[in-house]
Amino acid sequence: MSYPIPRDEKARLAALYELALLDTPNEPVFDRITRLAAKLLGVPVATVSLVDAERQWFKSCLGLDVQQMSREVAFCAYPVASSEPLVVENACNDWRFAQNPLVTQPQGIRFYAGIPLKNSHGLVLGTLCVADTRPRVLSTADFKALLDLADIVTDEIQLRERVTCEQKEKEASQRALSKLHHSLEAQIEQRTHELRLVIETAYDGYASLDAQNRVLDWNLAASTMFGWTRDEAVGKPVSTLMLPEGVPAAAESAPVTTQATRRDGGVLPVEIRCKSLALPNRQWRSLFLHDISERQQLERIRDQQAREDVLTKLANRRALDERLPEAMARARRLQKSLAVLFMDLDGFKRVNDTYGHGVGDELLREVAKRLSASARETDLVTRWAGDEFVLVLEGIEPVSVTPLAEKIIRNVEQPLVVGQATLAISTSIGVAMYMPNAPETAQELIKRADVAMYEAKRAGKAQVRVI
């Protein structure tokens, strides 16, 4: 077999390797997308694929027991080459794939849909794809949903691309500074003016310290970062200007992250590099301080996004997995009961089928708002998956749970107007009570609530069942 090669293959592969995603462990941000794609489209296989020189490697893979496959047989080679989405309704009728071993094998691929994943320069690095062992027709709504999910993956890839670029620029800057340090002792006298110019225009704050940690020199970036002019800083101990505990000893051997203080009393996160220099009659240290507040903000945002549902802004399943065991531990310590409510919307599929996924998404956002409004400040409201939600109610008495659940059902049943459509759905709720001395894990507790929810469904929907 053969496969098409993009005209920009060399640049495409260079960008792929620069991203450094190949052969890395699974990550929740990608696994959530494949799970959501499989559930939304009702397919057994969904992957986030990166197409290497001779292989297709899966960053996230649902429904396959392999981590990679030859590019010779990969369907994804075609959307990568064309830079356009590819939909194959029945691979047996497509001359490109009819003899492909992935098709001819028992229970082989029949349906395939792949969306290219591009970096910020438009180079295709891989695909978000779904597959099935039976032929099928991809609806317009499903195709748009797949495009939306691919956009989320693309945003994540491009974010990492920017972070990688920033890191490389930082490393290049540090290498330049390190080179400067090594040559400083031998050339200090004849290059004073040149060094002064470099330091004064540097992005990082710079301070030169004597043996008693008093400031000998102070650049413009340091003045901007900490609020002290050069004239005000020179001669003062560094502990009174920005580092109350002094210069960390470890900064001599590796960059050290710490909190510095500003003149106005504010706190600034910085990364410090320190180099000691000595001449026969003089000793001093060069101190470089890099403002990392933007980097830490980016890390906080990414950490928040990893625990937040993209659509509803509720806590997601990962957050629930982390916080439910903590809630159970508090229940045991305080000897108070806890309730887990597992909810599934009744009639949500009908809304999607009738009005499309855009209206369905708006409905899910509204349900999320109503659940948050119904919950107490101490309760945890999460989106489990699709149209399923889980509430964790701490310190609630068993007799209070059913009235609260019935109130939630009434709130969800209130009609919602989206455009010209008036939507009416309900919800079925399963409740599992956790008693402080029960030998039960968090997953077992959620499973019990899930079983109760299905009992509520079988009882006629818009019901509450407590087990």
N, C-alpha and C positions, 0 to 999 in steps of 0.2 A: 504494500500500500504506500501511498505518498500523501503529503499534506501541503497546503499552500503556505508560502513564506511571505510575510509582510515586507513591503519595500523598505521600511525603516527598522528591519530586524536587529541590526547592530545597535542602533540607538535604543531600541526597545529593551533588549537584553541588558544593556548597560544601566538603564534606569531601574530595571528589576533587581539587579544585583546591588545597586546603590541603596535600595530600600531595605535590604537585609531582612526580608520576611521569609524567604525560602528556608525550609527545614527548621522552622521554629515551632515551639509547642502550641497546642490549641489555646485560644483566647476567647473569653465569654463574648466579647464584642462581635466576633465573627460567628460564633456558634449560635448566638441568638438569632442572627439573620437567617441562617440555614434552617433552623427550627421553624421560624416564622414563615419562611417561603414554603416549606413543605406543608405546613398546616393550612396556610391561606389557599394554596393551589391544590391541595389534596393529592400530593405526589409522594412516592416513597423515597425519592432521592433528591437531595439538594446539596450543592457544594459551592464553596468559594475557592476557585482554582487559580493558580499562578502557572503560566505556561513558560517553561524553561526552554533551553536550546533543543533538547531531545526528549523532554518529558513534560507531563502535566502533573503538578504537585498540588495536593489539597490542603489549604490552610484550615478549612473547616469542611467536614464531610459527614453528611447524614444519609444513611441507607447503603453505604458501600463499606466493605471490609478491607479496602486497600488505601494506602496513603498517596500513591502516585501510579501513573500508567504511562506507557509510551506515547509520545506525541503522534506516532504513526496512526494510532487508533482513536485518538482523542477527538470527539466532536468539537471541542472548544477551540481547536486549531483554526476552524473556519471563521467564527466571529472575531477571533484575534487578528486574522489576516485581513478581513474585510472592514474591521472597525465598526461593524454594524450588528444589531441583534440578529440572531438566527433562531427560527422556529421550525422544527421538523415534526409534522403531525403524525407521519408514519414512515419510519426509517426504511422499512422494507420496500417502499415505493420511491425512494430517493437514490439516484444512481451513485451519489457520493458515499452512501453508507450501507447500501443493501448487502454488500459482501463483507462488511466490517465484522470482525469476530465478536465485538460487543453486541451486535445485532443478531448474528447467526447462532450464538450459543443459546441453550435452553433458558427461557425467561429473559431473553435479551431485550435491549433497549428498543422501544418503538417511538416513543414521544421524547422530544428534547427541545428545550428552550434555553438559550444562553445570551446574556447581556454583557457586553465588554466593560471592563473596569479600567479606567484611564487615569494616568497621573496628571499633574497640573499642566504638562506640556502636550497632552492629548495622545500620549503613547499608551497603547493597550498592553497592560501587564497580565491580564487574565480575564476571568469571567465569573459572574454569578449565574449558575445554571441549575435547572431542575430537569428531572427525567422520570419516565414511567415505563413499565413493561407492557403497556397496552397503548394503542393509538388513541389520540385525543385531540380536540380542537381547543386552542387557547382563546378564551374570550377576551374582548377588549379590556374589561375591568381587571381580569387576571394579569394581562400583559402590562397594564399600567401599574398594578401593584408590584410586579416583578421589577419594573423600571425604578419605582420608588425605593425598593429595597436595595437595588444596585447603586442608587445614588447615595444611600447611607454608607455602603461599603466604600464607595469612591471617596466620600468625604473623609472617612477614617484613614484611607491610604494617603490622601493628599495632606492630611494633618501630620501623619508620620513623616511624610516627605519633608514638610517644613521643619519639623523638629530635628530630623536628621541633618538637614542643611544647616540649621542653627548650631547643632553640636559640632559639625565639621568646621564651621567658621570659628567657633570658640576654640576648638583644638588647634586650628591654624594660628590663632592669635596667641594661644599659650605657648606653642612651639616657637613663635617669633620672640616672645618675651624670654623664654628659657635660653634661646640662643644669645639674646642680648645680655642676660645675666652672666653667661659663661665668658663672654668677651669683656665684661665691664672692668674687671680688676686691671687687666693689662692696658686698657685704653682709656681709663677714666679721665686722666688729665687732658689728653689731646681731643677727646670727644665730648667734653662737658656741654658745649653749646648744642651739639647734635642730639645728645641724650635729653637735654632740657626740652628741646622741641618735641621729641617723640613722646616724652612723659606728659608734657602739658596738653598735647592733643589726643592722648589716649582715651578710649571709651571708659576704661576701668579707673577707679580711684587709685592714686598712688601716694604713699607716704614713706619718707626716709626717716629712720629712727636711729638715735645714738645708743650707746651701751646702756643708758638708763631709761630707754624707751621714750625719750623726748623727741618731738618732731623736729627734724632738720629741714625737711622739704615737704611740699604739699601741692598737688596739682589742681588744675581747674575742675576736673571730674570729682575729686574728693570734696572740693568746696561745694559743688552742686549737690552731691549725695548727702553730705552731713551738715551743711549750713554754716561752716566756719570758713572765713577767708584765709588765704595763705598767711597774711601778717598776724591774724589772730591765732592760728594753729601753731606756727613755728615757736619752739621753746617750751610748749606745754606737753605734759605726759599724754600718751595716747589713751590712757585709761580715763582721762577727763573729757576727751573729745568724742570717742566713739566705741571703745572696747573697755568697759568697766572692769572686766576680769583680766585685761592684758591680752597680748598676742598669744593665741593657742600654740603650745610647743609643737604640736603635730603638724602645723602649717609649714614647718621647715622641710618636711619630707613628702607631703602630699597636700592637695587642696583640702581645706577644712570649711565646712558650712557652719555658720554661727549667726547670732543676732547682734547687730551693731545698733548703737543709739545715735539719734540725730540731736542737733542743738535744741530743737523744739520739743524734745522728749519722746518723739516718735521712735519706733523700732523698725529697722531695715534689715531684711535677711541678706546676707552676703556670703560669698565664697572667697576665702583668703588664701593667697599664696605668699610665702615669705622666703627670702634668701639672705643669708648672712654673708657679709663681705668684710675683709680685713686687710689692712695695710700695716706696716711695721708700727706706725704711731697713730693708727686710727681704726676704729671698729664701727660698723653701722649695719643696719638691716634695711632691705628694700621690701616694702609691703604693698601688694596689689590686691584691691578689693573689687569684686565683681558683684553688681546688684543682681540678685536672682529672684526678685519678687515676681517678675513676669513669668519666669519658668515655674515657680511654685504655684502661681495662679493657674497656669495651664495644667499642671499635674493635679490640682484640686478639681478643676473642671472635668478632666478625664476620669478621675476617680468617682466624681458625682455621676457622670454619665454612665459609668459601668454599673451603677446601682439604681438608675432611674429609667423607667419605661419611656421610650422616645415619644410615643403617641400621647399618652395621658398625663405624663409627668408625675405619675405615682411611683412609689417604690416598686422595684421589679422583683423577679423571683430570686435573684442573687441576694438582694437586700433582705428578703424574707428568710432565706436560708441562714443568714448571719444573725438576724435579730430575734427570730423566734426562740432559738436555744437560750439567748440571754433573757428573754421574757419568762421562759419556763424556770430558769435559775432564780429569778426574782420571786416568782410565785412560790417556789420551795422555801426560799429564805424568809419571806413574809407570811407564809402559810395562808395564801389567798388563791382562790381558783382563777382560772384563765379559760377563755373561750376562743376557739378558732371557727370562723364562719367561712365556708367555701361556697361561692356563688357562681351560678352559670345563668346567663341571660336566656330567657325563653323568647323565641321568635327572632333572634338576631340574624340568623342565616336568611330568613325571609326578607329582612330589610336589605341585606347585601345583594341578594338576587334581584330584588325589585328596583332598588334605587342606586345600586352601585357601591363600591367600597369607600368612595369619598363621603357619602352620607353615613355609611356604617362607621367610619372613623369619627365623624362628628358625634354620632350617637355614643360611642365609647367614651369620648372626652366628656360628654354631658353626664353619663353615668358615673364617671370618676369624680366629677364635681359633687354630684348628689351624695355619693358614698362618703366623701370627705366631710360634707356638711352634716351628715347623719352621725359621724363618728365623734368621739370625744378627743380632746387634744392629746391624750396619752395613748390613744389607739393607733394601731398600724394598719394602713389601707394599702394593699398592693394589687397590682395586675399580675395574675398568675400566668396567663397565656390566652391569646385570642379574646374570647368574650367571657373569660373566667377571672374572678377576683377573689382575694382572700383577705379577711379582716382578722386581726388579733386584738382581742379585748382583754386587757389586764385588770385584775381586781374586781371582776364582775361576779355577782351572785348568780347561781344557776336559774333562779326564778325570774331574773331580769332579762335573760338572754332572748327568750322567745318573743316577748313584747317588742324588744329592740329590733329583732330580725323582721318581725311583721311590719314595723314602722319603715324599715328599709325597703321592703317589698312595695309598700304604698308609695314611697317616694320615687322608686324606679318606675312604677306604673303611671306616673303623671305624664300626659302626652308631651311630646317634644316636636316643635315645628322647625324643620330644616328646609329653607327655600319654600317651595310650594307643597312640600310633603308634611303631613302630620303623622308622626310615628308613635306607635303604642306597643310597648313590650312589657314583659314581666321578668321576674327572676325567681329561681328556685335556690333555696339556701339549706345547706347541710351544716349542722353545728356539732362540734366535738368539744366536750368540756374536759379540761385538764385539772386534776386535783393534785395538790402539792406533793403527795407521797406516791403518786402513780409511777411505776417503772416503765415509762414510755418515752421514746425518742421524738424529736420534732417531726421527722418524716412520717413516723407512725401516726402521730396526731393529725397531720394534714391528710393522710390517707383515710383516716377514720371520718374526717369531715367530708372528704370527697365521696365516700360511700353513702353518707347520710344525704348528701346533695342528690345523688342518683335515686335514692328512695323518695325524696321530695318530687323529683321529676315523674317517677312512676305513679305517684299519688295524684297527679293531675296538674303539676306545675304551679308556680306562684304559691308554693308551700314552704313550710319550715319543718325540718326533721332534726331531732336532737338525739345523738347516741353517745 
